[in-house]
Amino acid sequence: MRFNREAPRLLDRHGGERSLGELLEEGGYGRAFRDDYLIPMGAAIWSTDPARMLDFPARFFIRFLHNHGMLSVNDRPVWRTVTGGSARYVEALVAPFRDRIRVSSPIDWVRRFPGGVQLEKAGLELAAERPWL
């Protein structure tokens, strides 16, 4: 509750950017709050390793929570889900170019152009005529 009450004040401050870890340390927030609530929630939202969440810019994190009504206990947003999970919309998105998707293929570099992208993989140059998602 204290975090929800205090966090929006950071949005009004000017000056340097603190990490989420620094904000939590400076604010004296408990380990259980950090490790069992805030960090797992952020990692789930951004699909990232929980260990990386402490390096997130605190202002960015708080602005997201604020914009999505997640800093209040009451009147929280109702989250909608896709029937069948995210795999269903991923399938629909990749269907037009499924035959050109390569996984576990390290890329040495990527160059973007207005009409497409150019990739280099182990000395092979690959090009796409259309922009990619």
N, C-alpha and C positions, 0 to 999 in steps of 0.2 A: 504494500500500500504506500509506503514511504517513497519508493522509487517512482511509482506512478504519479505521485504528487509533486516530487522534486524534479523529475526528468524534463518536463516542458520548459523549465527555466533556462536550461542549456540552449534552447532554440533562440532565446532572446539575447544571449551573450555574443559579444564580438571578440575577436582575438584568435589565439592559436587553437588548433584542433587537437582534442584529446582522444585517445583510443577508449574503447569501451572498458577495457581492463583498467586503465588509469582512472576513469570516472568511478568505477566500482570501488577501487582501492581508496581513492581520495574521499569518497562518500561513506566509507566504513560499512559497506554492504556485506552481509555475511556470506560465508562460503557456500552454505546450503542454497541460499537464494541464487547465487551466481551459477553454481555447478548443477543444481537440480531443477532450476526453472529458466532463468534468463538465457544462459548459453545454449541449452538444448532447444529452446524455442527459436532463437535466432538461427542456429544451425539448421533446423528443420525448414524455416522460412526460406533461407538462401541456399539450401542444399549444399552445405559446406562442412568441412571438418570442424567439430566443436572447438578444437585447439586454436583454430584461426579466428574465432569470434572475438577473442579478447583484443585482437589487433584492429578490429573494425572501427571506423571513425564513429565516436559516440554520437555526434550530432546527426549523422546519417541514420544510425540505428534508431534513435529517439524520434526523428522526424517520421520515419516509416511507421513506428508504433502509433504515433500521434495521428497521422493521416488515416490510419486504418482503424481508429477507435480502440486500440489495444491498451491504452493507458487508463482505462476506466474499468471498474469492476462491474458496473451495471451497464446495460445498453451496448454490450459488445456486439460486433457484427456477426451475422450468421454466415458461416463459411459454406460454400457450395462445393460439391465434388462432382467429378465426372463418373458416370456409371461405368464400372469396369476399370477404373483407375486411369492414371496418366498414360498408360500404354495405349489406350483407345485414341486419344487425340494425337499422340506421337505417330501412330500408324497412319492416321489421316494426313498428317503434315508431310510425311516422307514418301507417301505412295507415288507421287509423280516422278521421283528420282531414286527410288529404292534400289534399282539396279546399279546405280553409281556410288552407293554408300560403301565406304571401306572403313572397317573398324580395326583397332589395334595396328594402325599404320602410322608410324612416326613421321612427322613432317619437319623438314629442316627450316623452311621459311614460307611465309604467306605474303603475297603482294595483292592489294585490292585495287581495282580499277572501276570506273563508273559502270562499265558493262559486264563485270565479272571479277573473277579472282584467278591468281596464278599461284600454284603450289610447287614446291620442289621437294621430292622425296628421294633420298639416296641417289642424287644425280639425275633423276628423271624429272622432266618438267611436265606438269599436268596443267591444263587450262580449262576453264569453264566459260562458256559464252554468255551465260545469264548470271546475274547476281545470285548469291546463295543466301539462305535465311540467316 
